[in-house]
Amino acid sequence: MNAVRVRRGVLAAASLAASSALVLGVVAPSSNAAPAAPATPVAKQLTGKTIFLDPGHQGSAAGHDLNKQVPDGRGGTKECQTTGAISVTGKPEHTINWDITQLVKAALESKGARVVLSRNDDTGWGGCVDERAEAASRSGAAVAVSLHADSTSTGADAAKTGFHMIVPTLPIPDKTVDAVQSGEGRKASNTMRDAFKAAGFTPANYAGAVDGIQTRPDIAAVNLTRVPAVFIEMGNLSDPIEAAALASPQGAARYAVAITNGISSYVDGNAAAANPTAPVPAPGVENKNSGVTPQDQTVPSDDSASGVDLAGLSAIGPLIDELVKAKSPQDAARILMTKGQDVSADVLKAILSVVYSVFGGKLPI
């Protein structure tokens, strides 16, 4: 099935589901039904927590020198930044990272978290690697997560597949960073690895990674960050299958769910890992120490305010698969009416919100 048919099948399913109160359960099935009692406010899982998300690389140099040498956290230097790899399917890594980060951000906000981003868009400048590390440290985040996708070849390389977390070679020269990354940072990375495995992703079979963990000395994001840091290589963009999955709406949702679950699992049990006294840049105010302007978003009071609600998506991977394989609107409606009835209204709402977000909120003509 081509991409147009996938879009039309999924979006037609969304349209039909949105118009069916019995399927969605978002509106009362009958106008004569008794009004529901007011819901008792419940504290969200991540309320009061700050999460720093770094969508790796950036869309352009925007007049900056990408080759400028900056500290690498080991007493040496490395290039300021790169625009990242290009997948064998043609989609840039920086855009894949950005798209999935947006879904994770929305999901975390639906859980009550305050999310700070390392860059504000996918077109301009997002800062050097050392500046992003400093912005993460200053945010006082419970965890800082860098999203990347690997590339092993400019051509197809289907033999090398899978995800991995990059952790720093120990010890790190900075004693504060060493203490954080050797303890909570490694714990957070292991938790994220476990979340990826639980979501059905396979650990990398290359680059010396062992059970989804690769140790390296040259990653500034973990060598310089003073809050627990997780550096994710979500998959290999040189593998056509993984490249297609990372670029697709349903694949992006799956990766976003795994990352959200990994963050939630770590942070929910590690509230003490956050540093509430760390200075946090005000909304729209440049971080003078880092040169980066993190996007400081107000936590929405309603889950739908952020546009995407992924909180329930982890249980409905098979349903998403069925929907994107639909050959007609009627087929999609049948899937929702049968298998969709076993899924809660909140989860169906999550499916719709992802679909509308990925495709700009517009149904095909």
N, C-alpha and C positions, 0 to 999 in steps of 0.2 A: 504494500500500500504506500502511495507516495505521500509527501508531507501535506499536500493540499487536502487529500482525503482524510488524513489523520486529523487535521484542524477541523474540517467540516464535521467529521463524525463526533469528535469530542465536544465541539461547540454546540452542535445540534442537540447532543445529549444534555448539555448544560441548560440550553433554552427550554427543552422539554421538562427537565427536572424542576427548573425554576417556576414553571407554570403549573406544576402538579403538587398541590398541598399534601396529598396523601403520601407521595414519595419523599418530599423534603421534610415534612413535619415542621416547617418553619412557621406556617400559619395554621390556624385552627382548622380541622377538617370540616367543621360545620359552623355556620354563623349562629346556631342555636346553642353551641357548646358553652358551658359555664366558664366565666373568665378565670384564668389561672391565678392562683395566689401569688402575691409578690415574692420574687426570689430573695432568699436571704443572702446578702453579700458574703462572698467567700474570698479570703485572701488568696491571691494567685501565687503559684509555686515560686516565681522568681521576683516577686515584689521587693523592691529595695536593693536589688542586685544590679551591678553594672557589668556589661559584657562588651569587650572591645573586639570588633571584627575587622580584619584586614583582608579585603579582596586583593589578592596578590597582583603586582604589576600595575600598569596604567595604560590609558588609551593613547597618550602622546607625551612627548617631552615638553611641549608647550613652551619652548624657548629655553628650557633648562638643559644642562649638560649631563646626559645620562652616564657618561664615563668619568665624571668627577670622582675622585677617590675619597671615601668616607671610612670611619673606623669600623672594623669588623668584629670588635669585641675580644680579639686575641692579640692585640698589640700591632696588628697589621692594618691593611686597608683593602677595600674592594670597590667595585663600581657602584655608583649611587643608586641606580635603578635600571630596569629593562622593561620593555613592553611585553615580554613574555613570549611563549611559543605560539605556533599556529597549528591547529589540529589538522590531521590528514583529511578531514572533511571540510576544512576551510574556515572554521570559526576560531577567532583569536582566543587564547587562554585568558587574557585579561577580561574579556566579555563573559566567558563562562564563569570565571571567578565572581564577577560582579553580579551576574544574574542569580547565581545560587546564594550569594551573600544576601541579596535582597529578600529572598524567601526565608532564609534563616532569621534575618532581622525581624521580619514580620511575625514569624512564629515565636521568637523570644519576647517580643513586645506583647503578644497575645497572652503570654505567661506572666506579664507584669514587669519584665526587665527593662532597664534603661540601656539602650544600645548606642555605642559610639563607633563610628566608622573611621578608617584611616584615610579614605578619600571620598569625595562628595559626588563623583559621577564617573562615567566610563569614557570620558572624552578628553579631560584635561590632566593637570598635574596633581599627583597625589603624594609627593614627598619622597626623599631618599630612604633607603632601608633603615639607616640609623635614626632618622627623624620619626619614622613610624614606630620604631621600638620605644623612643622617648615618649611619644604620644600615648602609647599603650601604658607605659609605666605611670605617667602623670594622670591617666584616667582613673587610677585606683580600682581597676576592674578585678572582679573575682577570677577572671581568666581572659587571656588574649588569644584569639584564634586566627591564624593566617590560612586562607584558602588558596590552594594552588592546584594545578594539574600538570603532571610531569610530561616530558617528551624525550624519547630515546633515539629518535631518528627523524630526518626531514621527510622520509618516505614511510610507507607502511611497515610496521614492526609488530605483527600480531602475536609473536611469541612472548613478548614481555607485557604482562598485564597485572592489574591489581592496585590496591591503594597502599600507602604507608604513611606513618607519622615520622617526621624527622626530629630526633632528640639530640641535644648537644653532647659532644665528647667532653667528659669531665676529667679534671676540674676546669671550670671557667675562671679566668684571671680575676674578675670582679667577685669578691667574696659574697656580696649580697645576692648577685645574680646566681652565683654557683649554689648558694643555699636554697634559693627559691626553685631553680630549675632542676636541681638534683632531687628535690623532695616533691613539692606540690606540682611542679611542672611535669615531672615524669608521671606522677599519679594522674594528672589531667590527660596526658597523652595516652596512657594505658586505658583510661576510661573511654576516650574517643575511639581508640582501636577496637575496644569491645563493642561499642555502639555500632561501628561499621560492620563488624562480623555478625552482630545480632540482626542487622538489616539485610543480610544476605550478600554483602560484598566480600570479595576474596582478597586476602593479603597479597602483596606484591611478590612475584616470583623472580625478581631481579634486583640489581643495585645493592646486593648484600643485605637486604631487609630480612629480619627474622621475626616471623609472626606479626607482620605489619609494623615493625619498628626498625628504623634505620638510624644509625649513629653517625653524625658528621660534625666536624669542627668549624665549618665555614658559613653557617647560617646566622647572619647578624640578628635576625628576628628573635632567636633564642639566646644568642650570646650577650645581648644587650638589654633584654627586657627584665624589669624588676618585679613583674607580677607573673604568676604561672602562665606559661605560653605553650600553645599547641600549634604545630606546623603541619598542615595536612597536604599531602599529595593525593588528590582524590582518585586519580587513575592516570593511565598513560594515553596521551593524545595521539601517539603514534600507532596505537592499536585501533583499527577502524571501528570495532564494536564498542569499545569504551569511549572513543571520541564521539560516536553517535549518541550514546547514552548520556554523556555529560552535556551535550548540546540540546537534547530533546526535552520537552515540557515534563513528561512523566519521569524521565531520568533525573532532571534537575530537582523535582519534588522528592524523589527517593533520597538523593544525596542530602538535600536540605533536612529531611526528617532525621537521617542518621546523625548529622552534625548537631541539630537541635537536641536530640536525645542525649548525645554525648555531653554537650554543655550542661543540660539540665541535670543529668545524673551526677556530674562532678560538682556543680555549684550548689545543688540542693543539699548535699551532704558536707559542704565545705564553706559555710558562710564566713567562717573566721579567716578564710584565705583572702578576702577582700580587705582593702585598706581604706576605710571610710574617711581618713584624714588627708588623703592625698589630694593635691590641688586638681580641680577639674575645670577645664576651660568653659566659660559661659557659652550659651548657644550663639554660634556665629562669630565668636571671638577667636582670633588666631592664637595658637599656642606659641608664645614667644620663645620658649626654650627649644621647640622642636621644628618650627617652621611649617607645621601641619595644621590644618583647620579641620578637626574631626567634626563629623556631622552629629550634633547633639540633639536627639529627638526627645520630645516629651512623650511619656508613655500614654497611649490612648486609653480612655476610660472604657471604651467598648472594643471588643475583639475585632469587630468589623472595620474599625476606623483606619487600621493600617492597610486595608485592602486585601490582605491575605491571611487566612487563618489555617495554619498547618498543624495545630495541636493534636488533631485526631488522625492525621494521615498515616501514621505508622501501621495501623491495622488494616489498611485497605489497598495495599499494593496490588493484590490480585484483581480487585475491582477496577483500578486504573488501567491495568493491562487489558482487561476485557473491553473497557470503553474505547481505548485508542485503537483497538482492532475492529471496532464496529464498521461495517461496510455501508451502513445507511442510517439515517436518523431513526427509522423504525427499529433497526437492530439495536441501536444505542438505548432507545426507550425500553425495549424488552429487557435488556441487561439491567437497567436501573430498576424496573418494576419487579424483577425477580430477585437478583442478588443484592440489589440496593436496599431492599426492605430489611435485610439483616444488619444494616449499618445505621448508626444513629444519625439523627438530623444534623448534629454538629459536624459529623464527619463529612456528610454530603455537602454541607455548606463549605467545608474546607476544600473539597474537590472543586466546587464551582469557583471559589475565590482564587485558587491557583490557575484554573483555566482562564478566567477573565483577566487576571494579572498578566499572564504570559502573552496573551493575544491582544492586549491593549483594551480589554473590556468591550470589544465589538464583535457582534455576530457576523458571519459571512453573509454576503448578499446572495 
